[in-house]
Amino acid sequence: MTTCSGRLPTESLLVFSDVHLGSDIDERQRNAPARSQSVDRDLVALLQHYRREAPDADRWRIVIAGDFIDFIGMTVAPDPRDPLVTPLTAEEEQHGVGGACDHARLKLARVAKRHADVFAELAAFVAEGHALSIVHGNHDIEFHWDEVKSDFRAHLLEHALEHGQLASNAAGLDEAGFAARIEFDPWFFWRDGVAYIEHGHQYDPFCATANVMMPLSALDPRRIARGFSDVLLRYVVRPTRGMKEHGHEHVGMAHYVAFAARLGLRGMFRLGQRFAGAVVELFRLRRAYVSEAAQRLREEHERRVEQLAEAKRVGLDRLRALLGLQVAPITSTVRGILGSVLLDRLALGAATSLALVALAIFGAFRGHWLWAVVGVLVAWSLLNRHLSRQRCVDPAAQLVDRASQLARLFPAAFVVMGHTHVPTAVRAGEATYINVGSWAEEEPDADGGEPYRAARTHLVIRVRQGAPEAHFCAWAPDGPRRLST
């Protein structure tokens, strides 16, 4: 799109992240708890507010910094009438359709129906001449599929046509222009000197994908590659009532033992089965990293990185430097898998117990056994502490660390991410790092405790007199409430 003078339109940015539409869809479980409808109402109100407010530019551009649709967080059981071509695996029969293109299209259709009000308001925003960019996150990598992108545009276009969004324009809706204003960024969004925006999961080993521009599975290239969090979510978290998706970065072995005990013997056994199945799948993913199929994916990824460098005119060396900041998925090493699911500490505990039993048996026949027990316990304590420090689940510090380096590679006043769900605004070198938090909420605890309430934060970036400025806000009942500038 260009203006009447032929120049590209100027834009003010409205940025938010981690809406996780569809996260409460669970068609395998009767009476599955739904998240609060107030999330959708507030998001619609926010979009309506900024649609009515002048953007200090030619138009607004909404930038959703990842995890808008929760493709991996929902459980969809296909109906025989659903148009699926890719056969379900045994795991998908149990846990719902997966990451194949047609599976993702089915999930998107479910989400568009469940959250029609959000889709309608996004359609209104774009129909009035504004633009929309969706940065892929780890929960919506399925936007990799061109057919899924086309379906998303089609869902919005249907709402735009149905509600007659351009009633004041006698010529009607320019469908081609409407579709062109909806863009997808598989890696990052950048406006030189203004903002660098990505989801942030590539700096989190529990959620990173090996090939950001070619995120397909080496085990089956018809499907999106799965990471650690995907496997644990599908195998363990979603099937286990009362287990939360978030908050695991602040708990340890004692928490999981106590949680399992509350399930009773039968529930504990089933949880153990699910956990064992997840561990087997994680090691299956590890073997895929050294396959010929994985090498072919890496080669295609490199080719696409070269294409992106040319399309964005940023230089291949700069993109390779950006790739160098990313971390390897935790599933790429055996040690990473063992530490991620605490098997290393379970093994350490078992070895310590065996050593103590052996000392108890032979201690009656040999002297100085007490000192040996002390030595074993000290060794266990030191090794357990070392393993605990090695397991860093919370990526917040890593995202802040990367922000200053990103700003040097891609000059920007603001480096913006999501992923952690925790709103943050701090200096990072010459830039300001802002994590825009989330709009995702969880169901109430099984014991009736208070559910997690999303921050409902967003960022507004305008360029005034050549200088970018940002307002970091939370949505309140009476409109945006500024947190910082």
C-alpha positions as CSV (number, residue, x, y, z in Angstrom):
1,M,0.0,0.0,0.0
2,T,1.2,3.5,-0.8
3,T,-0.3,6.9,-0.2
4,C,-1.6,9.2,-2.9
5,S,1.9,10.7,-3.2
6,G,3.4,7.2,-3.9
7,R,5.3,7.0,-0.6
8,L,4.9,4.2,1.9
9,P,2.5,5.2,4.7
10,T,3.9,6.2,8.1
11,E,2.7,4.0,11.0
12,S,2.3,4.1,14.7
13,L,2.6,0.7,16.4
14,L,0.3,-1.0,18.8
15,V,2.1,-4.1,20.3
16,F,0.8,-6.9,22.5
17,S,1.6,-10.6,22.9
18,D,0.6,-14.0,24.3
19,V,-3.2,-13.9,23.8
20,H,-3.3,-17.7,23.5
21,L,-6.7,-17.9,21.8
22,G,-8.0,-21.4,21.9
23,S,-5.9,-22.5,25.0
24,D,-9.0,-23.7,26.7
25,I,-10.4,-25.8,23.9
26,D,-10.3,-29.4,25.1
27,E,-12.5,-31.7,23.1
28,R,-11.2,-34.8,24.8
29,Q,-12.4,-33.8,28.2
30,R,-16.0,-33.3,29.3
31,N,-16.8,-30.0,31.0
32,A,-13.3,-28.7,30.5
33,P,-12.9,-25.4,32.3
34,A,-13.0,-22.3,30.1
35,R,-10.9,-19.2,30.7
36,S,-12.6,-16.0,31.6
37,Q,-14.6,-14.3,28.8
38,S,-13.5,-11.0,30.2
39,V,-10.2,-11.5,28.3
40,D,-11.9,-11.3,25.0
41,R,-14.1,-8.4,26.0
42,D,-11.1,-6.4,27.2
43,L,-9.1,-7.2,24.1
44,V,-12.0,-6.1,21.9
45,A,-12.4,-2.9,23.9
46,L,-8.7,-2.2,23.5
47,L,-8.8,-2.6,19.7
48,Q,-11.9,-0.4,19.5
49,H,-10.3,2.3,21.6
50,Y,-7.2,2.5,19.4
51,R,-9.3,2.2,16.2
52,R,-11.1,5.4,17.3
53,E,-7.8,7.2,18.4
54,A,-5.7,9.1,15.8
55,P,-2.4,7.2,15.3
56,D,-0.1,10.3,14.8
57,A,0.8,8.8,11.5
58,D,-1.0,7.6,8.3
59,R,-2.2,4.5,10.0
60,W,-1.9,2.1,12.9
61,R,0.0,-1.2,12.7
62,I,-0.9,-3.8,15.2
63,V,2.1,-6.0,15.9
64,I,1.2,-9.2,17.8
65,A,4.5,-10.5,19.2
66,G,3.8,-14.2,19.1
67,D,1.5,-16.8,20.7
68,F,-1.7,-15.2,19.4
69,I,-3.2,-18.6,18.6
70,D,-2.4,-21.4,21.0
71,F,-2.1,-24.3,18.4
72,I,-0.1,-26.5,20.8
73,G,-2.2,-25.6,23.9
74,M,-5.6,-26.8,22.6
75,T,-6.9,-30.4,22.2
76,V,-9.0,-30.9,19.1
77,A,-10.6,-34.2,18.4
78,P,-11.6,-34.3,14.7
79,D,-15.1,-35.1,13.6
80,P,-15.4,-37.6,10.7
81,R,-16.7,-34.8,8.6
82,D,-13.6,-32.6,9.2
83,P,-11.5,-32.3,6.0
84,L,-8.3,-34.0,7.2
85,V,-5.9,-35.6,4.8
86,T,-2.9,-36.3,7.1
87,P,-3.7,-39.5,9.1
88,L,-3.5,-39.1,12.9
89,T,-0.7,-40.8,14.7
90,A,-1.3,-42.9,17.8
91,E,-0.2,-40.0,19.9
92,E,-2.6,-37.6,18.1
93,E,-5.5,-40.1,18.5
94,Q,-4.9,-39.8,22.2
95,H,-4.0,-36.1,22.6
96,G,-5.7,-34.4,19.7
97,V,-4.6,-33.3,16.2
98,G,-1.1,-32.1,15.8
99,G,1.1,-29.8,13.7
100,A,0.4,-31.0,10.2
101,C,-0.9,-28.3,7.8
102,D,-4.5,-29.6,7.6
103,H,-4.5,-30.2,11.4
104,A,-3.5,-26.6,12.1
105,R,-6.2,-25.4,9.7
106,L,-8.8,-27.3,11.6
107,K,-7.5,-25.8,14.9
108,L,-7.6,-22.3,13.5
109,A,-11.2,-22.9,12.4
110,R,-12.2,-23.9,15.9
111,V,-10.5,-20.8,17.3
112,A,-12.1,-18.5,14.8
113,K,-15.5,-19.8,15.9
114,R,-14.8,-19.7,19.6
115,H,-13.3,-16.2,19.5
116,A,-15.4,-14.6,16.7
117,D,-15.7,-11.3,18.5
118,V,-11.9,-10.8,18.6
119,F,-11.6,-11.8,14.9
120,A,-14.4,-9.4,14.0
121,E,-12.7,-6.5,15.7
122,L,-9.3,-7.3,14.1
123,A,-11.1,-7.3,10.8
124,A,-12.7,-3.9,11.5
125,F,-9.2,-2.5,12.3
126,V,-7.7,-3.7,9.1
127,A,-10.7,-2.8,7.0
128,E,-10.4,0.8,8.0
129,G,-7.0,0.9,6.4
130,H,-4.8,-0.1,9.2
131,A,-2.3,-3.0,9.1
132,L,-1.6,-6.1,11.1
133,S,1.7,-8.0,11.6
134,I,1.8,-11.4,13.4
135,V,5.2,-12.5,14.7
136,H,5.3,-16.3,15.1
137,G,5.8,-17.5,18.7
138,N,6.4,-21.0,19.9
139,H,2.7,-21.7,20.4
140,D,1.7,-20.5,16.9
141,I,4.6,-21.7,14.7
142,E,1.9,-23.4,12.7
143,F,1.6,-20.0,10.9
144,H,4.6,-21.4,9.0
145,W,2.1,-23.1,6.7
146,D,1.0,-20.8,3.9
147,E,-2.5,-22.4,3.9
148,V,-2.9,-21.4,7.6
149,K,-1.9,-17.8,6.8
150,S,-4.5,-17.8,3.9
151,D,-7.2,-19.2,6.2
152,F,-6.5,-16.5,8.8
153,R,-6.8,-13.8,6.2
154,A,-10.0,-15.4,5.0
155,H,-11.6,-15.6,8.4
156,L,-10.9,-11.8,8.9
157,L,-12.2,-11.0,5.4
158,E,-15.4,-12.9,6.1
159,H,-16.0,-10.7,9.2
160,A,-15.1,-7.5,7.3
161,L,-17.6,-8.3,4.5
162,E,-20.3,-9.6,6.8
163,H,-20.3,-6.5,9.0
164,G,-19.8,-4.0,6.2
165,Q,-16.8,-2.3,7.7
166,L,-16.3,0.3,4.9
167,A,-19.9,1.5,4.6
168,S,-18.7,5.0,4.0
169,N,-16.8,3.8,0.9
170,A,-19.2,3.4,-2.0
171,A,-16.7,1.2,-3.9
172,G,-16.9,-1.3,-1.1
173,L,-14.0,-3.3,0.5
174,D,-10.8,-3.7,-1.5
175,E,-10.3,-7.3,-0.7
176,A,-6.8,-7.5,-2.2
177,G,-5.7,-4.5,-0.3
178,F,-7.3,-5.9,2.9
179,A,-5.3,-9.1,2.6
180,A,-2.1,-7.3,1.8
181,R,-2.3,-5.4,5.0
182,I,-2.2,-8.6,7.0
183,E,1.5,-9.8,7.3
184,F,3.3,-12.6,9.0
185,D,6.8,-12.5,10.4
186,P,8.3,-15.9,11.0
187,W,11.2,-14.5,13.0
188,F,11.1,-10.8,13.8
189,F,9.6,-7.4,13.0
190,W,11.9,-4.4,12.6
191,R,11.6,-0.7,12.0
192,D,15.0,0.9,11.7
193,G,15.8,3.1,14.7
194,V,12.3,2.5,16.2
195,A,11.5,-1.0,17.3
196,Y,12.8,-4.6,17.0
197,I,10.1,-7.1,18.0
198,E,10.2,-10.9,18.3
199,H,8.6,-13.4,20.6
200,G,11.7,-14.4,22.6
201,H,11.3,-18.2,22.6
202,Q,14.5,-18.6,20.6
203,Y,16.4,-17.6,23.7
204,D,14.7,-20.2,25.9
205,P,16.1,-23.7,25.5
206,F,12.8,-25.2,26.7
207,C,10.8,-23.6,23.9
208,A,13.3,-22.9,21.1
209,T,13.1,-24.5,17.7
210,A,16.2,-25.7,15.9
211,N,15.5,-24.0,12.6
212,V,13.5,-20.8,13.0
213,M,12.9,-20.4,9.3
214,M,12.2,-24.1,8.6
215,P,10.5,-25.4,11.8
216,L,9.5,-28.8,10.6
217,S,10.0,-32.2,12.2
218,A,12.9,-34.3,11.1
219,L,10.8,-37.3,12.2
220,D,8.0,-36.3,9.8
221,P,8.4,-33.1,7.7
222,R,4.6,-33.1,7.2
223,R,4.4,-31.8,10.8
224,I,5.8,-28.9,12.8
225,A,8.8,-29.8,15.0
226,R,8.0,-30.3,18.7
227,G,10.0,-28.9,21.5
228,F,10.3,-29.8,25.2
229,S,7.4,-27.6,26.3
230,D,5.1,-29.0,23.5
231,V,5.8,-32.6,24.6
232,L,5.2,-31.9,28.3
233,L,2.1,-29.9,27.5
234,R,0.5,-32.6,25.4
235,Y,1.6,-35.7,27.3
236,V,1.4,-34.5,30.9
237,V,0.0,-31.0,31.6
238,R,-3.2,-31.1,29.5
239,P,-4.3,-34.6,30.5
240,T,-3.7,-34.0,34.2
241,R,-6.4,-32.0,35.9
242,G,-5.1,-29.3,38.2
243,M,-1.6,-29.1,36.6
244,K,-0.8,-25.6,35.3
245,E,0.9,-24.7,32.1
246,H,2.9,-21.8,33.7
247,G,4.8,-21.4,37.0
248,H,7.1,-24.4,36.7
249,E,10.2,-22.1,36.7
250,H,9.7,-21.5,40.5
251,V,9.2,-25.1,41.8
252,G,11.3,-28.1,42.2
253,M,11.1,-31.9,42.9
254,A,9.3,-31.5,46.2
255,H,6.4,-29.6,44.5
256,Y,5.9,-32.4,41.9
257,V,6.0,-35.1,44.6
258,A,3.4,-33.3,46.7
259,F,1.2,-32.7,43.6
260,A,1.4,-36.4,42.7
261,A,0.5,-37.5,46.3
262,R,-2.7,-35.4,46.1
263,L,-3.8,-37.4,43.1
264,G,-4.0,-40.6,45.1
265,L,-2.5,-44.0,44.1
266,R,-4.4,-44.3,40.9
267,G,-3.8,-40.7,39.8
268,M,-0.2,-41.0,40.7
269,F,0.2,-44.1,38.6
270,R,-1.4,-42.5,35.6
271,L,0.7,-39.4,36.0
272,G,3.8,-41.6,36.1
273,Q,2.7,-43.3,32.9
274,R,2.2,-39.9,31.2
275,F,5.6,-38.7,32.4
276,A,7.3,-41.9,31.1
277,G,5.7,-41.5,27.7
278,A,6.9,-37.9,27.6
279,V,10.5,-38.9,28.4
280,V,10.4,-41.5,25.7
281,E,9.2,-38.9,23.2
282,L,11.9,-36.5,24.3
283,F,14.6,-39.0,23.6
284,R,13.0,-39.8,20.2
285,L,13.3,-36.1,19.4
286,R,17.0,-36.2,20.4
287,R,17.7,-39.0,17.9
288,A,16.2,-36.9,15.1
289,Y,18.8,-34.2,15.5
290,V,21.5,-36.4,14.0
291,S,19.4,-37.8,11.1
292,E,19.8,-37.1,7.4
293,A,16.4,-35.5,7.4
294,A,17.6,-33.0,10.0
295,Q,20.5,-32.1,7.8
296,R,18.2,-31.5,4.9
297,L,16.1,-29.2,7.0
298,R,19.1,-27.2,8.1
299,E,20.1,-26.8,4.5
300,E,16.6,-25.5,3.6
301,H,16.7,-23.3,6.7
302,E,19.9,-21.7,5.5
303,R,18.4,-21.1,2.0
304,R,15.4,-19.4,3.6
305,V,17.7,-17.2,5.8
306,E,19.4,-16.1,2.6
307,Q,16.1,-15.2,1.1
308,L,15.0,-13.3,4.2
309,A,18.2,-11.3,4.2
310,E,17.6,-10.2,0.6
311,A,13.9,-9.5,1.1
312,K,14.5,-7.4,4.3
313,R,17.8,-5.9,2.9
314,V,19.5,-6.5,6.2
315,G,22.6,-8.5,5.1
316,L,23.2,-12.2,5.5
317,D,26.0,-11.6,8.0
318,R,23.7,-9.7,10.3
319,L,21.1,-12.5,10.2
320,R,23.8,-15.1,11.0
321,A,24.9,-13.0,13.9
322,L,21.3,-12.9,15.1
323,L,21.2,-16.7,14.8
324,G,24.3,-16.9,16.9
325,L,22.3,-15.3,19.8
326,Q,19.8,-18.1,19.8
327,V,20.1,-21.2,22.1
328,A,19.9,-24.8,21.2
329,P,16.7,-26.7,22.1
330,I,17.0,-28.6,25.4
331,T,16.1,-31.7,23.5
332,S,19.3,-31.6,21.4
333,T,21.4,-33.2,24.1
334,V,20.9,-36.2,26.4
335,R,22.2,-34.2,29.4
336,G,19.7,-31.4,28.6
337,I,16.8,-33.9,28.6
338,L,17.9,-35.5,31.9
339,G,18.2,-32.2,33.6
340,S,15.0,-30.7,32.2
341,V,12.8,-33.5,33.6
342,L,14.8,-33.8,36.9
343,L,16.0,-37.4,36.0
344,D,19.5,-36.4,36.8
345,R,18.5,-35.5,40.4
346,L,16.4,-38.7,40.7
347,A,19.4,-40.7,39.6
348,L,21.6,-38.8,42.1
349,G,19.0,-39.5,44.9
350,A,18.9,-43.2,44.0
351,A,22.7,-43.5,43.9
352,T,22.9,-41.7,47.3
353,S,20.2,-44.1,48.8
354,L,22.1,-47.1,47.6
355,A,25.3,-45.8,49.0
356,L,23.7,-45.2,52.4
357,V,22.1,-48.7,52.4
358,A,25.4,-50.2,51.6
359,L,27.1,-48.3,54.4
360,A,24.3,-49.4,56.8
361,I,24.9,-53.1,55.8
362,F,28.7,-53.1,56.0
363,G,29.0,-50.5,58.7
364,A,28.5,-53.1,61.4
365,F,31.6,-54.9,60.3
366,R,33.9,-52.0,59.6
367,G,34.8,-48.9,61.6
368,H,34.5,-45.2,60.7
369,W,31.2,-45.8,58.8
370,L,29.7,-42.7,60.3
371,W,32.3,-40.5,58.5
372,A,31.5,-42.3,55.3
373,V,27.8,-41.4,55.7
374,V,28.6,-37.8,56.3
375,G,30.8,-37.8,53.2
376,V,28.0,-39.3,51.0
377,L,25.5,-36.7,52.3
378,V,27.9,-33.8,51.7
379,A,28.6,-35.1,48.2
380,W,24.8,-35.4,47.5
381,S,24.2,-31.9,48.7
382,L,27.0,-30.4,46.6
383,L,26.0,-32.3,43.5
384,N,22.3,-31.6,43.9
385,R,23.0,-27.8,44.3
386,H,25.2,-27.9,41.1
387,L,22.4,-29.7,39.1
388,S,19.8,-27.2,40.4
389,R,21.9,-24.3,39.2
390,Q,22.3,-25.9,35.8
391,R,18.6,-26.1,35.4
392,C,17.4,-22.6,34.5
393,V,13.8,-22.7,33.6
394,D,12.9,-19.0,33.8
395,P,14.3,-17.3,30.6
396,A,13.6,-13.7,31.7
397,A,17.2,-12.8,32.4
398,Q,18.3,-14.3,29.1
399,L,15.8,-12.1,27.2
400,V,17.1,-9.0,28.9
401,D,20.7,-10.0,28.1
402,R,19.9,-10.6,24.4
403,A,18.0,-7.2,24.1
404,S,21.2,-5.1,24.3
405,Q,22.9,-7.3,21.7
406,L,19.9,-7.2,19.4
407,A,19.8,-3.4,19.6
408,R,23.4,-3.3,18.3
409,L,22.6,-5.6,15.4
410,F,19.3,-4.0,14.6
411,P,19.4,-0.3,15.8
412,A,16.1,0.4,17.6
413,A,15.0,2.6,20.5
414,F,12.9,-0.3,21.8
415,V,13.5,-4.0,21.8
416,V,10.2,-5.8,22.5
417,M,9.4,-9.4,23.3
418,G,6.7,-11.5,24.9
419,H,7.0,-15.2,25.9
420,T,7.6,-14.8,29.7
421,H,4.1,-13.3,30.4
422,V,5.7,-10.9,32.8
423,P,5.5,-7.2,31.9
424,T,9.0,-5.6,32.1
425,A,10.5,-2.3,31.1
426,V,14.3,-1.9,31.7
427,R,17.3,-0.2,30.0
428,A,19.3,-2.6,27.8
429,G,22.4,-0.8,26.6
430,E,21.3,2.0,24.3
431,A,17.8,0.6,23.9
432,T,14.8,0.1,26.3
433,Y,13.8,-3.6,26.6
434,I,10.1,-4.1,27.1
435,N,8.3,-7.4,27.6
436,V,4.7,-6.8,26.8
437,G,3.3,-9.4,29.2
438,S,0.3,-11.5,28.2
439,W,-3.5,-11.7,27.8
440,A,-3.6,-15.4,28.7
441,E,-5.5,-16.6,31.8
442,E,-5.8,-20.0,33.4
443,E,-8.8,-21.8,34.8
444,P,-9.3,-21.8,38.6
445,D,-7.3,-24.2,40.7
446,A,-8.9,-27.6,41.4
447,D,-9.1,-26.7,45.1
448,G,-10.9,-23.4,44.3
449,G,-8.0,-21.1,44.5
450,E,-7.8,-17.9,42.6
451,P,-6.8,-18.3,38.9
452,Y,-3.9,-16.4,37.3
453,R,-5.1,-13.1,35.9
454,A,-3.3,-11.8,32.8
455,A,-1.6,-8.5,32.9
456,R,-3.5,-7.2,29.8
457,T,-0.5,-5.0,28.9
458,H,0.3,-3.4,25.6
459,L,2.8,-0.9,24.1
460,V,2.1,2.1,21.9
461,I,5.0,3.4,19.8
462,R,4.8,6.7,18.0
463,V,7.4,8.7,16.1
464,R,7.1,12.4,16.8
465,Q,9.4,15.0,15.3
466,G,11.6,12.2,14.2
467,A,12.0,10.7,17.6
468,P,10.3,7.4,18.7
469,E,8.5,7.4,22.0
470,A,6.6,4.6,23.7
471,H,3.8,4.4,26.2
472,F,3.7,1.1,28.1
473,C,0.1,0.5,29.3
474,A,-2.2,-1.9,31.0
475,W,-5.9,-2.2,30.0
476,A,-8.3,-1.0,32.7
477,P,-12.1,-0.9,32.7
478,D,-11.9,2.8,31.8
479,G,-9.2,2.5,29.1
480,P,-5.4,2.3,29.0
481,R,-3.5,2.9,32.2
482,R,0.1,4.0,31.6
483,L,2.8,2.0,33.3
484,S,5.9,3.8,32.0
485,T,7.1,5.9,29.0
